[in-house]
């Protein structure tokens, strides 16, 4: 996410030509580089089975692990829990690719290609008992998945929800169909709201978010990145054609998503903004009409309009996920990136004297207090979704829990992985993290708590104790990485830091209550596991 944010703020475009090994001819799209890589050994999947798995399944396993790890929760702690898996995807390129190659069916074929397994494999591997659903509403998929997850959380159907979106371009069939329908830009760009808009360019992407009820997050001291204020969906019903946007349906969607108070607090909209002359005009018209009812006295140019598709193309089922990540990072930075590929406004769009203004360059966002943003996604079959997010005051939502039972002179710092190389990577990344001025305010006790209680402890292990940041960096740099892993399954109680470190590297689990207490504490964002690229 940090690299993604820098990419947006620097005004870059991810669109490029397909690599020859992709077999996609002269296609241009926002391609990712990690389609083939997968750490099968980490997930205890045989190389044979992994080769039959749709790459979307493989990428989502890794993404899901990262989302839980980033929340400061060991994935094993959610085993047997009422955690739901909600995945947005569309198409089945990998199965088409295999069919074109004349591949004969094998024992792993069906499971590897089934769309239902995109969600079900996550539930199976992580051992969750909540709903497990793969949704296909085309371009609105990720936000629709988030709507369903929020609804189930509010109804008490699940206690956690992992919401994922994924889109890969592995075959030309869908691209050829989109060109035939006149939906793709011959210039390979999304010129959102521009007079030059001539269609969209496709993009690849994936990711996962861990969602829970706000009350639970505050009680358990989870690191809250944003609050979902509202999440709604509808369908456009009958329109001029099944793929045509319906202005009245989009307006009704917005009216159901906002109260007048919520609309008055909103200062940014991450639009669907694909870069089609008709679709862009309808979206702005619906926003204008909805706001004339919700907040008719809104100040001129008080609500900025952004379109991440101008940077990374249209991720289709994963498009909404990219919008959510963009808004969360914008909350953190209190800044907004500008849209690309905009010169003159689409003549069918009028923003004169209204509250909306297009972002053409980066800008700071807000002078303090809570920020609120709306996000839209519209499926080409008429399925629409809108989500409203607000920022979080770190001092309130991410406040420290109970103080440590004791205040030792030194703190334990634990790192573990499934392979020596992955452990080396973790050590290197943590040293880089500690030497970066951005993280200077992170307290040693919070760092220690996160590594001790907010990470999965795997078999290749190192542990050091330190009383200062400088001492910790020196100790990490001097560590020898074990070539063999150890896990005994035995649990021992914390006595002192040095003994705890020795017990940990011998494969024992530690009960940390005597050091940290039994109440949850703040967990900090740390470098995530580096999966092998095999």
N, C-alpha and C positions, 0 to 999 in steps of 0.2 A: 504493500500500500504506500509506503514512503516513496519508493521509486516511481510509482504510478502518479503520485501527487507532484513530484518534481517534474515529471514528464508533462503534465497538464500545465503547470505554472510557467514552464519554459516555452509553451506554445508549439509543441511538436506534434507531428502526425505519425501514426504507427502503420500507415498503409504502405505496402511494398509489393513487389512481384513475388510470385510463388517460387520457392526453391525447386530446382529440377527434380530432386528426389521425391517431392510431393506428387508428381505426376499430374499436375493441374494445368499444364500448358502455360499460357500467358496470363493466367488469373492474377488480379491484384486484389488484396484485402489486407486487413490488419491481422497478419498471421502471428501466432506465438511460436516459440522455439522448442517447447517442451512436450510436444504431442507424443513422441515415442518413449520418453523416459518414464520409468516406473521402478520403485524400490520394492520389487516383489518379495524379496527376502524379509523385509521389515514387516510385511503384512502376512507372512507365512503362506504365500501363494506360489505354487510351482511355476517354473518358467513356461511349461506347456500351457497351463491354464491361463497364465497372464497373456500369452500370445493370442488367445482367443477372446480375451476381454475387450470390449469396446473401450478405446482409450478414454472415453468420458468416465467410465467406471473407475479406471485407474487414477485419473487426475482428481476425481472427487474424493477418493479415499485419502489421498495426501492432503487435499485442501481441508477436508473435514477434521483431520487430526490437528492441523495448524489452527483452525478456528477455535477448537476446544483448548488447545495448549495456550493460545494467545489470551484466553479468558482466565488463565491461571487455574485450570481444573485438570487434574490427571484424567485422561480418558477412561481409565479403569474405574474411576469413581462413579461413572454414569452407567456401569453395567447393570442390567436389569431394571433400569429406571424408566419412567414414563417420558422418554425423550422421543420426539417425533422427527421424522426425516421427510422434508419437503423439497423436491428437486424439480426444477424447470428445465426442460430440454425440448428439442424438436428435431425431426428427421432421424435417419438411421444410416448415415453415410458408411459406417464400418461394414455393416451387413451388405450394402450395395457393392462396396469395394471387393468384398470376398466373393460375391456372386459373379462379378465381372471377371475375377481371376479363375473362376471355375472351381473354387475350393470345395472339396467334399465335406459333408457334415461330420462332426466328431462329438465325443461325449460332452465337451465344454461349449459346443457351438451355440446352443439355444440360450443357456445362461449368460454366455458372453455377449450376445446380441440383443437380448430382451430389454426394452426400454424400462420396464417395471423394475429391473434389477439396478437401475441407476440409484433409486432410493432404497430398494430392499437390501442391496449388498451393504450399504452403510449401516442399516439397522442390524443386519446379521453380524457383521464384523464387530461392531461396537456393542452388540448385545443390548439393543434398546427395545422397549415393548410398546412405545407409542405409535401413532399413525405413521405409515410409510408409503408415501405417494409420489409418483412421477406425474407432473402436470405438463400438458402441451397446449398452451393457448397462444403459441407462436411468439410474437414480439413482446407480449405483455407477461410472459411466463414467470419471470423472477419476482415481479411485484405481486402477481396473483398468488404465487407460492407464499410470499410474506403475509398477504392478507389472510390466507387459510391458516397459516401458523399462528398468527395473532388471534384469530377467532377461536381456534382450539385451545390456546393458552387461557383466554378469557373464560371459556366454558369449563375449564378444568379437565379437558381431555388429556392434556399432557402438561408436564412441569418444565421441560426444556424443549426447544425446537431448533433443529439445524436446518437452515434455509439455504439452498444451493442453486446456482444457475450454471449452465455449461453450454458452450457452443463451439463446435469444431467443423472445419471445412476439409473433408477427406476425399470428396468426389465432386465431379462437375455437375451432377444431375440437377441439384437444387439451383446452383448458379445459372445454368442454362435456362431453367424454368423462369427464374426471376428476370433474366434478360428478355426472354420471350414475352413476359408480361409487362415489360417496359418499366420495371421498378428499380433497376440498377443504373447508376450514373456511368455514362461512357467515359467520364473523366476520372473515375475512381475516387470520389470524394463526397462527403455529406456537407453540402453548402446550406446549412439550416437557416431558414428565414431570408435567404438571399434571392435576389432577382435571378441569379445564375443557378438556382436549384434545379437539378435535372435527375434526381433519384439518389439512391444511397449506395454506399460501398459496404460490403460484408466485413465482419470482423470475428475473430476468435477470442474466447476468454472463458474463465471459470472462477468460482470462488464459493465460499461458505460463510454464513453468519450464525452465531449462537444467540438465540433469542429466549428470553424468559420474562415472567411478570416483573414489573418494576419493584413491587414490594418485596419479592423474593431476592432480587438483585441487591437491594439496599440492605436487607437483613443479612445476607451472606457476604457482603462486602465485595461483590463482583465488580470488576472494572467496567463501568457503564460508558459506552461510547456515544450513544444517542438514545432518545426516547421516542417511541412510536406514538404520536399523538392521535393519529387516525389512519385507518387502512380500509379502503373500500374498492369494490369492483362492480361492474355492470356489463351489459352487452348492448350493442348499438341497435339491435332489432333489424327491421328491414330498412335498407338504404338503397341508393341508386344501383349499387351492385354489392356483392358480398364483401368485396375488399374496399369499398368506399368508406371513408370516415363519416360518422354521423354527428353533426354539430350539436344537436339537442341532447344526444346521449352523453357526450363529453361534458356539456354544461350540467346535466343532472348529476353526473359523477362528482363534479367539483362541489356542487351544492350539498351533496350528501357527505362529502369529506370534511367540510368546514362549517364551523359556527361563525357568526360575525366576529366574535372575539379572536378566534384562531386565525381568521383571514386578516384581521388587523395586525396580528403579530408576525405574519409571514412577510419576509423581505426577499425571498429568492424562490424561483421555480426552476427545477431541473426538468426541462421539457422533454417530450418524446423526440421532437426535432430531427426527423430523418433527412430532411432536405428534398422534399417533394413540394412542388408549387401548391397543389391542392391541400395536402395533409398539413403543411405548415400554416397555411391561411386558416384552415378550420380550427386548428389547435389554438391559435391566438384569438380568434373570434369567440371561441367557447370560454376562454379565460376572461376576456373582456366582458362578456355578457354575465358570467357568473359573478365577477367582482362588482358589477354594477348593482347587483342585488345584495351581495354579502357585505361590501364595504364601499358604498357609493362615494364617500368622502375621502377615499384613499388619496394620499398626496401624489402629485405627478412624478413619474420616474422613481417611485419608491420601492418597486419590486423588480429585481434583476432577473433576466431570463438567460439560462445557460443551456448548452447542448453538448454533452460529452461525445456524442457521435461524430462531431466535427474533428475530434482528435483520434478516435480509435475505431471509427466506422460503427456499423450497426451490429451488435453482438446477438441480435435476434432474441432467443430465449434467455440469454444472460445479460441483455441490455439493461434491465432494471437493476441488476446486481451492480453493474459498473456505476450507475447513477447513485446508488446508496453509498458505495465506497467513496465516490467523489464528494458527496455532501458531508459525510463523516469527517473526511480529511479537511474539508473547508471549515467545518466547525472547529477543529483543532487549531488550524492556522489563522482562523478569523480572516480569511481571504477568499477571493473567488477568481478562478482563471477565466481568461477571455475565450470566446468562440473563434474558431478558425474559418477560413474560406468565406468570409463575409465582406461584400463590397457595398452594393446598393440593396435596399430592402425590397423584398418581394412586393410587387405593385398591388397584390391582393390583400396585403396586410396594412392596417392603419394603427399606429401607436400614438397618434397625436392626442395630447391632453389626457392620456390615460395613465394608470399607475405603473405600466410595464415599460421596461427599457431593455434593449439587447446589450449583452456584454461583448464588447469588441476588444477589450484588453484587461489584464489582471487588475484587481482592485482590492483594497482592504474591505472588510465586512464587519460592520457594527463597531460601536465604541465601548461596548461592555454589555453585560447582561446576557439573557438567553437569546439564541438565534433560532429561527424557525424557517423551514424550507419545505416546499411541496415537490413531489416527484411524480411524473406521469409516464405511463406506458400503454400503448394501444396496439392490440393484436390485429393483424391484417384480416382476420376473420370476424372482427367486431368485438372481441373480448378486451375490455378496458380496465385499468387499475390506476388508483392514485393513492399515494402514501404521504403523510405529513410527519416530518421528523423535527425534533428540537434538540438543541445542545444541552449539555449537562454541566453544572457548576462543580468542578473537581473537588472543591473544599467541602461540598455537601454530599455528593453521591459517592465519592471515593475516599471518604474520611477513614482514618485508621480505626480499627476495632480495639480490642483490649490491648493494653500494654503487655510486653513480655512478662512472664512470671518472674524472671530474673533478668538483670541487665549485665550480661557477661562482658568481659574485656574483649573477647574475640567472638566472631560469629562463624558458623559453618556454611560452606558454599559447595553445593553438590552438582555435578554434571554427569550425565550418563547417555549412552547411545546403544544401538544394536551392532555397531561395528567400530573398529579402531579409527577408521577414517572419519566417520560421522562425529566421533568424539573429538578428534583433532579440530574439525570444523567448528564445533560448538565452543571449544576453548578459544580459538582464534576470534570468533565473532564476539564472544563475551569480553575479551580484552579490548577489541575495537570499540565496543559499546562503552566500556568503562573509561576509555581515553577520549571519548567524544564529549565536548563541553555541553552538548544538548542534554545529556543525562546526568549532569553534575549534581542536580538537586535530589536525585534518587538516594534514599537513605540505605545504609548497609543492612539494617535489620529488615527492611522491606525486600531488598534483594535476596537476602538469606531466606526469608520466609517463602518467597515465591519459588526459589530453587528447591527448598526442602519439602514444601507442602503443595505447591502448585504445578509440579512437573511429574510426568511418569518416570519412575526409576527403572531403567533398563539394565542389561547385564554387563556392559562395558562401562566402568565407573572410575571417576576420580573424585577426591574431596580435599578441600583445603580449609584452613581456618585463618582468619585475618581480622585485624582490628582497624584497618584503614584501607582506603581505596588503593593507595600506592602499594601497600603490603599485599593486597589481593592480586593486583596485576602482576607483581613479581612472582608470587606463589604459583599463579596459573601458568606463567611463561616457563617455569622450571619443572612443570609436571611431566613425568613419563607416562605415555599412553599405554595401558595394558593391551596386549594382543589377545588375551583370553578373557572372557567374561565370567562373572560369578553372580549367581542368585541362589540363595538358600531357602528363601521363603520364611525364615525365622524373623520374628519381631522382638526388638529389645527396646527398653526405655532409655531416653536421653539421660546421661549422667554429666558429661562435660563435652565441650566441643571437640577436643582431640580424640576422645574415645569414640564419639559419634562418627567422626570421619573415618576412623579405623574400621568400625563396624560396617559402615556403608560400603567401603571398597571391598570388604569380605563378602558382600552379597546380602547383608541383613537389612531388614526394614527397621526404621526408627520411629518410635512414638515420641512426637515432639511436644506433647502437652506441657512437660515440665519447663521447656524453654519458652514456647510461644503462648501457652494457655490453650484453652479449648474453644475460645471464640474466634470467629473468622477475622482476618486482618487484611490490610490492603495488599493486593498483588500487582506487581508492576509489569509493564510490557517489556519483554526481553527477546533476544534473537530466537528464532524458531528452529526446529529440527531441520537439518539438511538431508534430504532424501538422496539416496544413490541414484545416479542417472544411468540406469542399465536398460 
